[in-house]
Amino acid sequence: MASSLLAVVSTGLTVSYIILIFSLCTYFRESMKQEIVRLTFLFATFVFAYVLRFVYQIGLGDKTYVNLVPDMYHRWLILLFLPFIWDIISIVSIFVLHYKSFR
């Protein structure tokens, strides 16, 4: 269920990004070059975070982590730390985007 929801959210993110960049390039190519680069950076960080999350969910489903990391303590440490990584990637990229737009 979670993988299906992630697929829907990823598809929505990609479709909205394509429509937005197409519109910006069509009507505001010269005046919004910097914003297009920032939005592309933001999109790339979210895609990276979603790919990490997808790999995490696939690994949980077929018990790959048991084979890769046999020690239970380290396995739990990794499994609990990964959500922190993809959340921080997304939040920091949004903060950077907003900070640079106010400068």
C-alpha positions as CSV (number, residue, x, y, z in Angstrom):
1,M,0.0,0.0,0.0
2,A,2.8,2.5,0.9
3,S,4.6,1.7,-2.3
4,S,1.4,2.4,-4.3
5,L,0.9,5.7,-2.6
6,L,4.6,6.6,-3.2
7,A,4.1,5.8,-6.9
8,V,1.1,8.1,-7.1
9,V,2.9,10.9,-5.3
10,S,6.0,10.5,-7.5
11,T,3.9,10.5,-10.6
12,G,2.0,13.7,-9.4
13,L,5.3,15.4,-8.6
14,T,6.8,14.5,-12.0
15,V,3.7,15.6,-14.0
16,S,3.4,18.9,-12.1
17,Y,7.1,19.6,-12.5
18,I,6.9,19.0,-16.3
19,I,3.9,21.2,-16.7
20,L,5.4,24.0,-14.6
21,I,8.8,24.0,-16.3
22,F,7.1,23.8,-19.7
23,S,5.0,26.8,-18.9
24,L,7.9,28.8,-17.4
25,C,10.1,28.0,-20.4
26,T,7.3,28.9,-22.8
27,Y,6.3,32.3,-21.3
28,F,9.2,33.4,-19.0
29,R,12.4,31.8,-20.3
30,E,14.5,34.9,-20.1
31,S,13.1,36.5,-17.0
32,M,12.9,33.4,-14.8
33,K,16.2,31.5,-15.5
34,Q,17.3,31.4,-11.9
35,E,13.9,30.2,-10.7
36,I,13.9,27.4,-13.3
37,V,17.3,26.2,-12.0
38,R,16.1,26.4,-8.4
39,L,12.9,24.4,-9.2
40,T,15.0,21.8,-11.1
41,F,17.3,21.5,-8.1
42,L,14.3,21.1,-5.8
43,F,12.8,18.5,-8.1
44,A,16.1,16.6,-8.2
45,T,16.3,16.5,-4.4
46,F,12.8,15.2,-4.0
47,V,13.4,12.5,-6.7
48,F,16.5,11.5,-4.8
49,A,14.6,11.3,-1.5
50,Y,11.8,9.3,-3.2
51,V,14.2,6.9,-4.7
52,L,15.8,6.3,-1.3
53,R,12.4,5.7,0.2
54,F,11.4,3.3,-2.6
55,V,14.6,1.3,-2.1
56,Y,13.9,1.3,1.7
57,Q,10.4,0.0,1.2
58,I,11.5,-2.7,-1.3
59,G,14.1,-3.9,1.1
60,L,11.6,-4.1,3.9
61,G,9.2,-6.1,1.8
62,D,11.6,-8.9,0.7
63,K,13.8,-8.9,3.8
64,T,16.9,-7.8,1.9
65,Y,18.3,-6.0,5.0
66,V,18.6,-9.3,6.9
67,N,21.0,-10.6,4.3
68,L,22.9,-7.3,3.8
69,V,23.3,-6.5,7.5
70,P,23.2,-9.6,9.7
71,D,23.6,-7.8,13.0
72,M,20.2,-6.7,14.3
73,Y,21.5,-3.7,16.1
74,H,23.1,-2.1,13.0
75,R,20.1,-3.1,10.9
76,W,17.7,-1.3,13.2
77,L,20.1,1.7,13.3
78,I,20.1,1.9,9.5
79,L,16.4,1.4,9.2
80,L,15.6,4.1,11.8
81,F,18.1,6.5,10.3
82,L,17.1,6.3,6.6
83,P,13.7,8.2,7.1
84,F,15.7,10.9,8.8
85,I,17.9,11.3,5.7
86,W,15.1,11.6,3.1
87,D,13.1,14.0,5.3
88,I,16.1,16.1,5.9
89,I,17.0,16.2,2.2
90,S,13.5,17.4,1.3
91,I,13.3,20.0,4.1
92,V,16.8,21.4,3.6
93,S,16.2,21.8,-0.1
94,I,13.0,23.8,0.5
95,F,14.8,25.9,3.1
96,V,17.6,26.6,0.6
97,L,15.1,27.5,-2.1
98,H,13.3,30.0,0.2
99,Y,16.5,31.4,1.7
100,K,18.0,32.2,-1.7
101,S,14.7,33.8,-2.9
102,F,14.8,36.3,0.0
103,R,18.4,37.4,-0.6
